[in-house]
Amino acid sequence: MAKHALIFTSSDLGLDTPAWADVLIQVNFAVWSHYVHSDEDLDKVSQEAGILLLDLFDVKSEDVPSLVARADALRKQFGFADARVPMVAIADTSISLTEEQMKPFADVLKPPLTQDLIANRLTSLMRLATMRREAERRSLTFKRFGVGLPVVPPPKDLDKQSLLYLGAGAAFLPVQLALPETVETVAALTPSMALHYLEMKPFDALVVELCDYNEHLVEFISELRRNPNYFSFPIILVCHKRAVQDGLAGLAAGATDIVSFPFSERFFENRIDILVREERYRRQLRKIFSEARLLMPTDEVTRLYSEEFLKSHLDVLREEDAGASVTFVGFDITFDLVHEKRGGESLPPALLAKVSRLIASLMRAEDMLARLDNGSVVAFFPDTDLFEARMALQRIRSIVQLSPFVEHSSTRAVYVTLDFSLHYCDTRSPDFDVDKILKDLFENPVVRF
């Protein structure tokens, strides 16, 4: 997933970008602009955009419909399929879009556009698009093995929503009144109570009220984001004016969105609707990935994907017209017993299976973990650059290396050490040689950490 953003602008900025785009640049996005009424084609670099943005700042209300229509037309003209490249409107607070005008957009963001807010939202939307692309690719791979995999569209039915509310309670009633009566809202006064509810039943989103003494709430958000079950779980901050700094801290800790209190009921309902729809779609795709794996060729010891399946899937990516940027990871797994070191020996099969299952559970649904015929464990991260892959692997390492494992018929704890070798490439490159890449991961790694 290249962090490349293409901004459609209402005025011709030439090679420049809107002033607010500095926020994107500060969170490591590469940014280009294109005048919506220009007749020029996009250059090759702009065509690699992972997300499209429509700049609706300093735009008159009467000009909004034509700009939205033109941006939607350009998206189709340049071949940016909505399932592959999401489009987001960046609008002034005075701009209000109708339901029809909102259809081309995955989201509409309005000030305050903090670094963490815009980074969290755009990255989340891009990852969801990657999940859908990968589902389409795996559907083609599964067909090679005689299995049909449905690529489901985003859900339209949002019945039986359930929200968890955490906070002192001042905003609880306004939250309830802003949502349809069919939405169940459960209140928790403390983080421990909220965690208990989350473990007891599934929720569509968490609403956290920030008012006074919010440090423990910010820390709770940070802890949730370290839990693989809640990497993408929608967390919406309802922030009182006196808690603005805590709101920024909450976004930095991983909150998905922030709403100032008091808020417009229609605005709040719209934010919940967008985020819940995304989360339910992620769940659908995760379920498809998980269930389909059981029907594919897997390694007998670890039940990871086999080398046969991995190579077949990479053939599908190579044949894809758009291609894909991918990061391969080779895992060097060693272990120490509490009282004696045994690093360098091969892992016992049962222990290797346990470690592999934990690693697989910590990876994103669209990523793939496989065991090669020679026993090596490798991962495949689609549409992911080296920086993103390192971030994901650091999280995996921090959890796995703190997790004790117990060998069969033994009471001694075993601690695992993980080292990684990485290789980043593009499937359209003439140098894309799967066998050589997999060999070099362990014999001649490009990046190791």
Salt bridges, closest charged atoms under 4 A:
GLU48 OE1 - ARG428 NH2 3.44
ASP72 OD2 - LYS76 NZ 3.65
GLU100 OE1 - LYS103 NZ 3.02
ASP107 OD2 - ARG121 NH2 2.74
ASP107 OD1 - ARG271 NH1 2.50
GLU134 OE1 - ARG137 NH1 3.20
GLU134 OE2 - ARG138 NE 2.97
GLU134 OE2 - HIS313 NE2 2.59
GLU136 OE1 - ARG84 NH2 3.28
GLU184 OE1 - LYS201 NZ 2.78
ASP204 OD1 - ARG280 NE 2.94
ASP204 OD1 - ARG283 NH1 3.57
GLU209 OE2 - HIS240 NE2 2.73
ASP212 OD1 - ARG242 NE 3.05
GLU219 OE2 - ARG226 NH2 3.36
ASP257 OD2 - ARG271 NE 2.63
ASP273 OD2 - ARG277 NH2 3.22
GLU278 OE2 - ARG121 NH2 2.68
GLU278 OE1 - ARG282 NH1 3.87
GLU279 OE2 - ARG283 NE 3.63
GLU279 OE2 - ARG286 NH1 3.96
ASP299 OD2 - ARG371 NH1 3.38
GLU307 OE2 - LYS311 NZ 2.80
ASP315 OD2 - ARG144 NH1 3.90
ASP315 OD1 - ARG318 NH1 2.59
GLU319 OE1 - ARG144 NH2 3.19
GLU320 OE2 - ARG84 NH2 3.44
GLU320 OE2 - ARG137 NE 3.33
ASP332 OD2 - ARG448 NH2 3.00
GLU340 OE2 - ARG412 NH1 3.18
GLU345 OE1 - ARG342 NE 3.61
GLU366 OE2 - ARG127 NE 2.70
GLU366 OE2 - ARG364 NE 3.98
ASP367 OD2 - ARG364 NE 2.71
ASP383 OD2 - ARG133 NH2 3.30
ASP383 OD2 - ARG137 NH1 3.17
GLU388 OE2 - ARG127 NH1 3.79
GLU407 OE2 - ARG342 NH1 3.32
ASP419 OD1 - ARG397 NH2 3.78
ASP426 OD2 - ARG428 NH2 3.14
ASP435 OD1 - LYS311 NZ 2.62
ASP440 OD2 - LYS436 NZ 2.71
